[in-house]
Amino acid sequence: MTDPIHCLLVDDKPLALDILTDYVAKVPFLQLAGSSQNPVEALNWVGERRVDLIFLDIQMPQLTGLQFLQALDRRAQVVLTTAYAEYALAGFEHDVIDYLLKPIPFERFYQAVQKAQRRLRPAPVPEPAEPPRPYLFVKTEHRMQRIDLAEVLYLEGLQNYVIIHTLTEKVIARQTLNSLEDSLPAAEFVRVHKSFIVALAHTHTVERSRIFIQSAAGNPTVIPVGDTYRTAFYGRL
């Protein structure tokens, strides 16, 4: 579960604090750390307690919101809440997350906290997927044999055996076609018949329900396309 964002509300108007307190309670990933009508007290609060995000008014006695920003050591991010639009540029010069004009509708408040969430709790960058191996090992009669996938023309299933036709040889694997299909990269190989899987890289021509696989040996091999597999195969092409 993501750690909640701890919020501090700073405004000299009790009604403004009540509204923001209600808004914070409606957002599952926000947690109210405290609220204060005294900006000096709030500044000390930030230094003593955990605060991730501050909702800060600008026009306050003792210490304005902009003076508060200058004194803040920036361990917390800030959203400005004010009735005065003319301070927006000054606020963004302090790298605030957002600038909310009173009266603040909840929809606008929620947009600001979403920005804060993206900055404070960025989504983890997924690790790059491991590239598929350019080979596989199959079990033959007496050994495990490496097959380079770039050389595979097609695979032919015969009950509990599979004949792997490559550019240079035929390898008889003691496996089923279904089990080998799960080991092949789906972007490069496609099932076209209950008994055949073809390599798209070596598919030379398709004519009606026949695939012509061209090899270095000479005449192409003709592979049938089964009715069950026809739509998916043509979609891949």
C-alpha positions as CSV (number, residue, x, y, z in Angstrom):
1,M,0.0,0.0,0.0
2,T,1.3,3.5,-0.9
3,D,2.3,5.6,2.1
4,P,-0.2,8.5,2.5
5,I,0.7,12.1,1.9
6,H,0.8,13.9,5.2
7,C,-0.8,17.4,4.9
8,L,-0.5,20.6,6.9
9,L,-3.2,23.3,6.5
10,V,-2.1,26.9,7.1
11,D,-4.7,29.7,7.0
12,D,-5.7,32.5,9.4
13,K,-9.4,32.0,8.6
14,P,-11.1,29.2,10.5
15,L,-13.7,28.7,7.8
16,A,-11.0,28.1,5.2
17,L,-9.4,25.5,7.4
18,D,-12.7,23.8,7.9
19,I,-13.3,23.5,4.1
20,L,-9.8,22.2,3.5
21,T,-10.1,19.7,6.3
22,D,-13.3,18.4,4.8
23,Y,-11.6,18.1,1.4
24,V,-8.6,16.3,2.7
25,A,-10.9,13.7,4.4
26,K,-12.4,12.9,1.0
27,V,-9.1,11.9,-0.6
28,P,-7.9,8.4,0.3
29,F,-4.2,9.1,-0.2
30,L,-4.1,12.2,2.0
31,Q,-3.7,12.3,5.7
32,L,-4.2,15.4,7.8
33,A,-1.1,16.0,9.9
34,G,-2.4,19.2,11.4
35,S,-3.8,22.7,10.8
36,S,-2.9,26.1,12.1
37,Q,-4.0,29.7,11.9
38,N,-0.6,30.9,12.9
39,P,2.1,30.7,10.2
40,V,5.0,31.0,12.6
41,E,3.6,28.1,14.6
42,A,3.1,26.2,11.3
43,L,6.8,26.8,10.3
44,N,8.0,25.3,13.6
45,W,5.6,22.4,13.0
46,V,7.2,21.6,9.7
47,G,10.6,21.5,11.4
48,E,9.5,19.2,14.2
49,R,7.0,16.8,12.5
50,R,6.6,14.9,9.3
51,V,4.8,17.0,6.7
52,D,4.8,16.2,2.9
53,L,2.4,18.8,1.6
54,I,1.4,22.2,2.9
55,F,-1.8,24.1,1.8
56,L,-0.7,27.6,2.4
57,D,-2.7,30.9,2.5
58,I,-0.8,34.1,1.4
59,Q,-2.4,37.0,3.2
60,M,-1.8,36.3,6.8
61,P,-0.7,38.4,9.8
62,Q,2.8,37.9,11.3
63,L,4.1,36.0,8.3
64,T,2.7,36.1,4.7
65,G,2.6,32.9,2.6
66,L,5.5,34.2,0.4
67,Q,7.6,34.9,3.5
68,F,6.7,31.5,4.7
69,L,8.0,30.0,1.4
70,Q,11.3,31.9,1.7
71,A,11.8,30.5,5.3
72,L,10.8,27.0,4.4
73,D,13.7,24.5,3.9
74,R,11.6,22.7,1.3
75,R,11.3,19.4,3.0
76,A,7.6,19.8,2.1
77,Q,5.8,20.7,-1.1
78,V,3.4,23.6,-1.2
79,V,0.0,24.4,-2.7
80,L,-1.0,28.0,-2.4
81,T,-4.6,28.9,-1.4
82,T,-5.5,32.5,-1.7
83,A,-8.2,34.9,-2.8
84,Y,-5.6,37.0,-4.7
85,A,-4.6,36.1,-8.3
86,E,-1.8,38.6,-8.5
87,Y,0.6,36.5,-6.4
88,A,0.5,33.5,-8.8
89,L,3.8,34.4,-10.6
90,A,5.7,34.9,-7.3
91,G,4.3,31.6,-6.0
92,F,5.4,29.6,-9.0
93,E,8.9,31.2,-8.8
94,H,9.1,29.3,-5.5
95,D,8.2,26.0,-7.4
96,V,4.8,25.5,-5.7
97,I,2.8,22.6,-7.0
98,D,-0.4,24.6,-7.7
99,Y,-2.1,27.9,-7.0
100,L,-5.7,27.7,-5.9
101,L,-8.0,30.7,-5.9
102,K,-10.7,30.9,-3.2
103,P,-13.5,29.9,-3.1
104,I,-11.9,26.6,-4.0
105,P,-14.2,23.9,-5.6
106,F,-13.4,20.4,-4.6
107,E,-12.7,19.4,-8.3
108,R,-9.9,22.0,-8.5
109,F,-8.5,20.9,-5.1
110,Y,-8.4,17.3,-6.3
111,Q,-6.5,18.3,-9.5
112,A,-3.9,20.0,-7.2
113,V,-3.5,16.9,-5.0
114,Q,-3.1,14.7,-8.0
115,K,-0.2,16.9,-9.1
116,A,1.2,16.6,-5.6
117,Q,0.8,12.8,-5.7
118,R,2.7,12.6,-9.0
119,R,5.6,14.6,-7.5
120,L,5.7,13.1,-4.1
121,R,4.7,9.5,-4.9
122,P,5.9,8.9,-8.5
123,A,4.9,5.6,-10.1
124,P,7.8,3.1,-10.1
125,V,9.4,2.8,-13.5
126,P,9.1,-0.9,-14.6
127,E,12.2,-2.7,-15.2
128,P,12.8,-3.5,-18.8
129,A,11.6,-6.9,-19.9
130,E,14.3,-9.4,-20.5
131,P,14.7,-9.8,-24.3
132,P,13.6,-13.3,-25.6
133,R,16.4,-15.7,-26.1
134,P,17.4,-16.3,-29.7
135,Y,17.5,-20.0,-29.1
136,L,15.9,-22.9,-27.2
137,F,16.9,-26.3,-26.1
138,V,14.8,-29.3,-27.0
139,K,14.9,-32.9,-25.8
140,T,15.8,-35.4,-28.5
141,E,16.3,-39.2,-28.2
142,H,19.5,-39.1,-26.2
143,R,20.4,-35.5,-25.5
144,M,19.3,-31.8,-25.2
145,Q,19.9,-30.0,-28.4
146,R,20.2,-26.2,-29.0
147,I,18.0,-24.8,-31.8
148,D,18.7,-21.3,-33.1
149,L,15.3,-19.8,-33.7
150,A,16.5,-17.6,-36.6
151,E,17.1,-20.9,-38.5
152,V,13.7,-22.5,-37.8
153,L,11.4,-22.7,-40.9
154,Y,8.5,-24.5,-39.3
155,L,7.6,-27.1,-36.7
156,E,5.5,-30.2,-37.5
157,G,3.7,-32.1,-34.8
158,L,3.4,-35.9,-34.9
159,Q,1.5,-37.1,-31.8
160,N,4.2,-36.9,-29.0
161,Y,7.0,-35.8,-31.3
162,V,7.8,-32.6,-33.1
163,I,9.9,-32.4,-36.2
164,I,11.7,-29.0,-36.2
165,H,12.6,-28.1,-39.8
166,T,15.6,-25.7,-39.9
167,L,17.7,-24.2,-42.7
168,T,20.3,-27.0,-42.3
169,E,18.6,-30.0,-40.6
170,K,15.6,-31.7,-39.2
171,V,15.5,-32.2,-35.4
172,I,13.1,-34.7,-33.9
173,A,12.1,-33.5,-30.4
174,R,10.5,-35.7,-27.8
175,Q,7.9,-33.0,-26.9
176,T,4.4,-32.0,-28.0
177,L,3.7,-29.2,-30.3
178,N,1.7,-27.4,-27.6
179,S,4.6,-27.4,-25.2
180,L,7.0,-26.1,-27.8
181,E,4.6,-23.4,-28.8
182,D,4.7,-22.0,-25.3
183,S,8.5,-21.6,-25.6
184,L,8.5,-19.8,-28.9
185,P,8.4,-15.9,-29.1
186,A,4.8,-15.1,-30.2
187,A,6.0,-12.2,-32.3
188,E,8.0,-14.5,-34.6
189,F,6.1,-17.8,-34.7
190,V,2.4,-18.5,-35.4
191,R,0.2,-21.6,-35.2
192,V,-1.5,-22.1,-38.5
193,H,-2.7,-25.7,-38.1
194,K,-3.2,-28.3,-35.4
195,S,0.0,-29.9,-36.7
196,F,2.1,-26.8,-37.8
197,I,3.7,-23.7,-36.5
198,V,5.5,-21.5,-39.0
199,A,8.2,-18.9,-38.7
200,L,6.9,-15.6,-40.1
201,A,10.4,-14.6,-41.2
202,H,10.6,-17.6,-43.6
203,T,7.0,-17.3,-44.8
204,H,7.5,-16.6,-48.5
205,T,4.0,-16.6,-50.0
206,V,0.4,-17.2,-48.9
207,E,-2.1,-18.4,-51.4
208,R,-5.7,-19.2,-50.2
209,S,-5.2,-21.7,-47.5
210,R,-1.6,-22.6,-48.3
211,I,1.7,-21.2,-46.9
212,F,4.9,-21.5,-49.0
213,I,8.0,-21.7,-46.8
214,Q,11.1,-21.0,-48.8
215,S,14.4,-22.7,-47.8
216,A,17.9,-22.6,-49.1
217,A,17.4,-26.2,-50.4
218,G,15.3,-25.2,-53.4
219,N,11.6,-25.8,-53.9
220,P,9.3,-24.3,-51.2
221,T,7.4,-26.4,-48.7
222,V,3.7,-26.0,-48.7
223,I,2.0,-25.8,-45.2
224,P,-1.8,-25.9,-44.9
225,V,-3.7,-23.3,-42.9
226,G,-6.4,-24.9,-40.8
227,D,-9.9,-23.4,-40.6
228,T,-9.6,-22.8,-36.9
229,Y,-6.4,-20.8,-37.3
230,R,-7.1,-18.9,-40.5
231,T,-8.5,-15.7,-39.1
232,A,-5.8,-15.2,-36.5
233,F,-3.1,-16.0,-39.0
234,Y,-4.3,-13.5,-41.6
235,G,-4.7,-11.0,-38.8
236,R,-1.0,-11.4,-37.9
237,L,0.0,-10.9,-41.6
